[in-house]
Amino acid sequence: MNFNFDCVAEKITDNIYIIDTFYLNREKFAASYIIEDNGEVAIIETNTNHAVPRILNALKNCGFDRSQVKYVVLSHIHLDHAGGAGLLMKELPEAELIVHPRGARHMISPERLIESVKHVYGDEEYNNLYGEIIGIPENRVKSITGGDCLCLGDRKLSIIEATGHAKHHNVIYDPLSGSLFSGDAFGIGYPRFRYSKGDLIFPSTSPVQFDPESAVETFNMILDLSPVRILLTHYGSIESVDRVFTQLNEWIDYTENSAVTGYSNGFRDEDLEKAVSKDIWKKFEDRIIEIRGEVLSEEEKDHLFIDAELNGKGAASHISRKNM
């Protein structure tokens, strides 16, 4: 694995840094974060194995030694957040992995996780996307949720359960800086779709555990914490928290109504997924026209394609389960 390149983390605030992991070779598509206090370091999110050299290089360029890393913290175990955890932990001898209890066993013994991903993508595409997912020794994995705290220097990071996107999801709140690391629990908002008149920010409703009622409860819980900023894994810092909260709730209503309508009209399985994805594309276009006055380019559509497809599948899957 090539470590001989430069990756510079961008400072956000109060010894918090963002690293562009270049997921799927896309700029500002997925992030990892570094947070430091009194010589102790936590890395939040790992992305895939392909991101590990970038994270380690950014750590070095920030002036931190690998031995200073006390925690690697995962919001949840979807592979664009956790696929590189095993490889990264091998390179960080003092670190402890922090993960939701429902995800811990899959980080220790990832065989079922690997099998399910290979079932979707096939062996070759799995290897291209993720490389070899490595299990982590059980004594280096700590399960935390429910408002427990991690001590990092003089900071106390709150680990809070945040379901809706997935049942094994936590968010990480740093009261000292007012920063909340949201994983996929408070939307997706790529910097390229932020404008003076507003942003395109939408919830991640991907399969298979998406639940709209739990997602809305999580939005409310996060808003009640009154964070100064939300640090999205996809991607970067958002400070207009109230405005994003409103937009996320509107999206949940819209997506759920689309799925209910499609199901009522007799659509099932792939036909239902396609119907919901079509409605999601319409809302993407309408929002972009509203905030910048022109339609999406083909290149921009390519950037949003994965989200439109996965969100359609997740919303369709939820309605189908609900009506079983």
Backbone torsions as a table, in degrees:
resi	resn	phi	psi	omega
1	MET	NA	132.1	-174.0
2	ASN	-81.9	117.8	176.1
3	PHE	-106.1	0.9	-172.8
4	ASN	-93.7	68.3	174.7
5	PHE	-154.4	169.2	-176.9
6	ASP	-102.3	127.0	172.8
7	CYS	-131.7	114.6	-176.0
8	VAL	-103.9	123.4	175.0
9	ALA	-78.6	144.3	179.7
10	GLU	-96.5	128.4	179.9
11	LYS	-75.1	132.2	178.3
12	ILE	-99.0	-55.8	179.1
13	THR	-173.3	152.8	168.2
14	ASP	42.6	51.6	178.8
15	ASN	61.2	35.4	171.1
16	ILE	-115.0	131.4	-175.5
17	TYR	-128.7	147.4	175.8
18	ILE	-110.1	139.5	177.1
19	ILE	-117.6	126.8	173.3
20	ASP	-79.8	114.3	-177.4
21	THR	-83.8	-4.8	-179.6
22	PHE	51.1	45.4	177.1
23	TYR	-59.1	133.3	-177.6
24	LEU	56.7	26.3	-179.3
25	ASN	61.1	30.1	179.2
26	ARG	-111.9	135.5	-179.8
27	GLU	-76.3	136.2	177.7
28	LYS	51.0	50.9	-180.0
29	PHE	-110.6	-33.7	176.3
30	ALA	-150.7	146.6	-173.6
31	ALA	-127.9	154.2	159.6
32	SER	-115.3	160.2	-179.7
33	TYR	-128.1	147.8	170.7
34	ILE	-114.4	135.0	173.1
35	ILE	-132.0	134.1	-174.4
36	GLU	-130.7	144.1	173.4
37	ASP	-153.1	124.6	177.7
38	ASN	49.2	42.7	174.7
39	GLY	85.9	-4.0	177.2
40	GLU	-104.5	140.8	-171.8
41	VAL	-126.2	141.5	169.0
42	ALA	-121.6	141.1	172.4
43	ILE	-109.9	126.5	-177.4
44	ILE	-111.5	118.7	-175.2
45	GLU	75.3	143.7	-178.4
46	THR	-120.0	-13.8	-170.3
47	ASN	55.4	-146.2	-175.7
48	THR	-98.0	178.3	176.5
49	ASN	-54.9	-33.7	-177.6
50	HIS	-64.7	-21.2	-179.0
51	ALA	-86.7	-16.2	-173.1
52	VAL	-58.4	-45.7	176.8
53	PRO	-59.7	-35.6	178.6
54	ARG	-65.5	-43.3	-179.3
55	ILE	-63.9	-46.0	-178.9
56	LEU	-66.0	-38.4	178.8
57	ASN	-67.8	-41.0	177.5
58	ALA	-64.4	-39.7	177.1
59	LEU	-57.1	-46.9	179.3
60	LYS	-62.8	-44.0	-178.0
61	ASN	-69.3	-20.0	173.8
62	CYS	-81.5	-5.3	179.0
63	GLY	89.7	16.5	-178.2
64	PHE	-105.2	143.3	174.9
65	ASP	-90.4	151.5	-179.7
66	ARG	-59.7	-32.2	-178.7
67	SER	-68.4	-15.1	178.2
68	GLN	-78.9	-14.2	-176.0
69	VAL	-75.7	112.3	-177.9
70	LYS	-89.7	-35.1	-176.6
71	TYR	-136.3	144.1	159.9
72	VAL	-114.2	119.3	-172.0
73	VAL	-113.9	129.1	178.1
74	LEU	-108.3	134.6	172.3
75	SER	-70.2	-41.5	176.0
76	HIS	-163.5	179.3	-168.3
77	ILE	-103.6	12.4	170.0
78	HIS	-58.3	142.9	-164.0
79	LEU	-70.0	-19.1	174.1
80	ASP	-76.5	-2.8	175.8
81	HIS	-116.1	-29.0	-168.1
82	ALA	-131.9	-1.3	-174.2
83	GLY	-62.0	-27.1	-179.0
84	GLY	-95.8	7.0	-172.8
85	ALA	-61.2	-45.3	-177.9
86	GLY	-62.2	-45.9	179.5
87	LEU	-65.8	-41.9	179.7
88	LEU	-64.0	-41.9	179.8
89	MET	-62.5	-32.3	176.2
90	LYS	-61.8	-29.7	-176.9
91	GLU	-90.9	-6.0	-175.9
92	LEU	-123.1	87.9	-168.2
93	PRO	-65.5	-23.3	-176.4
94	GLU	-99.6	-1.8	-170.6
95	ALA	-83.7	150.9	172.9
96	GLU	-116.1	136.0	178.0
97	LEU	-85.7	130.7	179.5
98	ILE	-112.0	124.5	-174.0
99	VAL	-152.2	156.4	176.1
100	HIS	-60.8	144.0	-179.2
101	PRO	-54.3	-34.0	-179.4
102	ARG	-71.8	-17.4	-179.3
103	GLY	-100.4	-14.1	-170.9
104	ALA	-59.3	-46.0	-175.4
105	ARG	-62.9	-29.6	179.8
106	HIS	-76.6	-22.1	174.2
107	MET	-80.7	-29.4	178.1
108	ILE	-78.1	-47.3	179.8
109	SER	-129.0	91.8	-170.1
110	PRO	-84.9	12.5	-173.2
111	GLU	-59.0	-45.3	-179.6
112	ARG	-66.7	-36.9	177.0
113	LEU	-62.5	-46.6	179.1
114	ILE	-61.3	-45.0	-178.7
115	GLU	-60.0	-43.1	-177.6
116	SER	-67.9	-37.7	179.2
117	VAL	-69.5	-41.2	178.2
118	LYS	-63.9	-32.9	178.6
119	HIS	-62.9	-35.7	-179.8
120	VAL	-78.5	-46.0	-169.3
121	TYR	-102.6	-20.2	-171.3
122	GLY	85.6	159.2	-174.2
123	ASP	-61.6	-45.0	-174.5
124	GLU	-66.3	-47.1	-179.1
125	GLU	-68.0	-36.0	175.6
126	TYR	-57.7	-47.8	-179.8
127	ASN	-63.5	-38.9	179.3
128	ASN	-65.2	-40.7	-175.9
129	LEU	-78.0	-40.2	-166.0
130	TYR	-124.0	-20.4	-173.7
131	GLY	69.7	-159.5	-178.2
132	GLU	-89.0	115.5	178.2
133	ILE	-79.0	125.9	-171.9
134	ILE	-105.8	133.5	175.1
135	GLY	-70.5	154.0	-177.5
136	ILE	-112.5	133.5	178.4
137	PRO	-53.2	137.5	-174.6
138	GLU	-57.9	-34.0	-177.5
139	ASN	-74.1	-3.3	177.2
140	ARG	-108.8	7.0	-178.0
141	VAL	-114.7	128.3	178.9
142	LYS	-122.4	126.0	178.2
143	SER	-88.8	125.9	-179.7
144	ILE	-141.0	140.0	168.9
145	THR	-166.4	-175.8	172.2
146	GLY	72.4	30.1	174.8
147	GLY	87.6	7.6	175.2
148	ASP	-66.3	160.6	-175.8
149	CYS	-118.4	149.4	169.5
150	LEU	-110.0	132.8	175.1
151	CYS	-90.0	121.2	178.3
152	LEU	-128.9	101.9	-171.3
153	GLY	58.2	-125.6	177.9
154	ASP	-94.1	1.7	179.1
155	ARG	-89.1	152.7	169.6
156	LYS	-122.6	111.5	-179.4
157	LEU	-91.5	122.2	178.8
158	SER	-85.8	129.5	176.9
159	ILE	-105.3	115.2	-169.2
160	ILE	-124.8	130.3	177.8
161	GLU	-63.8	137.0	-174.7
162	ALA	-144.9	77.8	-176.3
163	THR	-80.6	175.7	-177.7
164	GLY	126.1	-61.6	172.9
165	HIS	-70.6	-43.4	178.2
166	ALA	-152.7	155.5	-179.6
167	LYS	-76.3	-14.4	-176.2
168	HIS	-110.7	40.3	-172.7
169	HIS	-110.4	132.2	169.4
170	ASN	-116.1	157.3	162.8
171	VAL	-115.5	159.2	-177.0
172	ILE	-120.6	122.0	-176.7
173	TYR	-115.9	129.0	178.1
174	ASP	-109.4	96.6	-177.6
175	PRO	-61.1	-29.2	-177.2
176	LEU	-59.6	-43.3	-179.8
177	SER	-100.9	-9.2	-175.2
178	GLY	73.1	22.0	-176.2
179	SER	-99.9	134.4	176.4
180	LEU	-118.9	121.0	178.0
181	PHE	-88.5	111.3	-163.4
182	SER	-98.5	-6.7	-175.1
183	GLY	56.3	-122.3	175.6
184	ASP	-111.1	18.6	-173.5
185	ALA	-89.3	-11.8	-180.0
186	PHE	-135.7	41.1	169.1
187	GLY	94.7	170.2	175.1
188	ILE	-119.3	131.3	-177.7
189	GLY	-151.6	91.7	-177.1
190	TYR	-72.3	137.3	-177.6
191	PRO	-55.7	-30.3	-177.2
192	ARG	-67.6	-13.8	179.9
193	PHE	-111.4	33.2	175.3
194	ARG	-113.8	129.3	-175.0
195	TYR	-134.9	169.9	-178.3
196	SER	-62.9	-28.5	-178.6
197	LYS	-91.3	-3.8	-180.0
198	GLY	149.5	-179.9	-175.9
199	ASP	-124.4	159.3	166.2
200	LEU	-100.6	102.0	177.7
201	ILE	-131.3	131.9	-172.9
202	PHE	-143.2	153.7	179.3
203	PRO	-72.3	155.1	172.4
204	SER	-92.4	110.3	-177.5
205	THR	-109.6	31.0	-173.4
206	SER	-69.2	158.3	179.6
207	PRO	-72.2	164.7	5.7
208	VAL	-112.9	1.8	-172.7
209	GLN	-109.2	9.9	-178.4
210	PHE	-57.5	132.5	176.8
211	ASP	-139.6	114.2	-173.4
212	PRO	-64.1	-37.8	-179.6
213	GLU	-64.4	-43.2	178.4
214	SER	-66.6	-36.7	178.8
215	ALA	-61.3	-43.8	-180.0
216	VAL	-66.3	-39.5	175.2
217	GLU	-59.1	-40.4	178.7
218	THR	-66.7	-42.6	176.7
219	PHE	-55.7	-45.5	-178.6
220	ASN	-65.1	-41.2	179.2
221	MET	-61.1	-43.2	-179.7
222	ILE	-66.4	-43.2	178.9
223	LEU	-61.0	-38.4	-179.1
224	ASP	-65.4	-22.7	177.1
225	LEU	-73.9	-15.5	-178.7
226	SER	54.1	51.2	178.9
227	PRO	-66.7	149.2	174.8
228	VAL	-72.3	-37.2	-178.5
229	ARG	-147.9	150.5	170.7
230	ILE	-105.4	130.2	177.1
231	LEU	-105.8	100.9	-177.0
232	LEU	-77.9	142.4	169.1
233	THR	-68.5	-34.1	178.1
234	HIS	-122.5	78.2	-1.0
235	TYR	-156.5	131.6	169.5
236	GLY	92.0	-169.2	-170.7
237	SER	-89.1	132.4	175.2
238	ILE	-123.5	125.8	-179.1
239	GLU	-111.2	-12.3	177.3
240	SER	-87.5	67.0	-169.5
241	VAL	-64.3	-43.6	-179.5
242	ASP	-60.9	-42.9	-178.4
243	ARG	-65.5	-40.3	178.3
244	VAL	-65.9	-42.0	178.1
245	PHE	-54.0	-47.1	179.5
246	THR	-62.4	-44.6	-178.4
247	GLN	-64.7	-40.5	-179.7
248	LEU	-63.6	-42.1	179.0
249	ASN	-64.6	-39.3	177.0
250	GLU	-62.2	-41.6	178.8
251	TRP	-63.7	-42.7	179.5
252	ILE	-59.5	-47.5	178.7
253	ASP	-59.6	-45.9	-178.2
254	TYR	-61.8	-47.6	-176.4
255	THR	-67.3	-41.7	179.6
256	GLU	-66.1	-40.7	177.6
257	ASN	-63.1	-38.1	177.6
258	SER	-61.6	-45.0	-179.2
259	ALA	-66.6	-41.1	178.9
260	VAL	-63.2	-44.5	179.8
261	THR	-62.5	-46.8	179.4
262	GLY	-60.2	-43.2	179.6
263	TYR	-64.8	-41.9	178.8
264	SER	-63.5	-28.9	178.8
265	ASN	-85.2	6.4	173.8
266	GLY	94.1	3.2	178.3
267	PHE	-74.0	139.9	178.4
268	ARG	-138.6	155.6	172.3
269	ASP	52.7	-125.3	-175.8
270	GLU	-64.0	-33.5	179.1
271	ASP	-65.4	-38.3	177.8
272	LEU	-68.7	-42.8	177.8
273	GLU	-58.2	-44.4	-179.4
274	LYS	-65.3	-38.9	180.0
275	ALA	-64.4	-43.0	179.7
276	VAL	-68.5	-43.2	178.7
277	SER	-60.2	-37.4	177.1
278	LYS	-61.0	-42.1	178.1
279	ASP	-67.0	-37.0	177.7
280	ILE	-63.2	-41.8	177.1
281	TRP	-60.9	-39.1	178.9
282	LYS	-62.8	-41.4	-179.6
283	LYS	-70.0	-37.1	172.4
284	PHE	-54.8	-52.5	-176.9
285	GLU	-61.7	-46.7	-178.6
286	ASP	-60.5	-41.0	-178.7
287	ARG	-68.1	-42.3	180.0
288	ILE	-64.2	-42.1	177.6
289	ILE	-62.7	-39.3	-179.4
290	GLU	-62.6	-41.8	-171.4
291	ILE	-97.9	-12.7	177.0
292	ARG	-137.5	-9.4	171.6
293	GLY	85.2	10.6	177.0
294	GLU	-148.3	159.6	-174.3
295	VAL	-77.0	168.5	176.4
296	LEU	-69.0	139.6	172.7
297	SER	-78.0	166.2	178.4
298	GLU	-62.1	-38.1	179.1
299	GLU	-66.2	-38.5	177.6
300	GLU	-68.4	-36.9	175.8
301	LYS	-61.9	-38.7	177.4
302	ASP	-62.7	-37.7	179.6
303	HIS	-64.4	-33.4	-176.8
304	LEU	-96.2	-4.0	-172.1
305	PHE	-58.4	-46.5	-176.9
306	ILE	-60.5	-43.5	-178.7
307	ASP	-65.9	-42.5	179.6
308	ALA	-61.9	-42.0	-178.5
309	GLU	-68.7	-48.8	-177.7
310	LEU	-67.4	-40.3	179.9
311	ASN	-65.4	-37.3	175.2
312	GLY	-62.9	-42.8	179.7
313	LYS	-64.9	-43.0	-177.6
314	GLY	-65.8	-43.7	179.0
315	ALA	-66.4	-40.2	178.2
316	ALA	-65.2	-41.2	179.4
317	SER	-62.9	-40.0	-179.8
318	HIS	-64.2	-47.7	-179.0
319	ILE	-64.7	-38.5	179.1
320	SER	-63.7	-43.2	177.9
321	ARG	-64.3	-39.5	-177.7
322	LYS	-63.7	-29.2	-176.3
323	ASN	-101.2	9.3	179.4
324	MET	-71.4	NA	NA
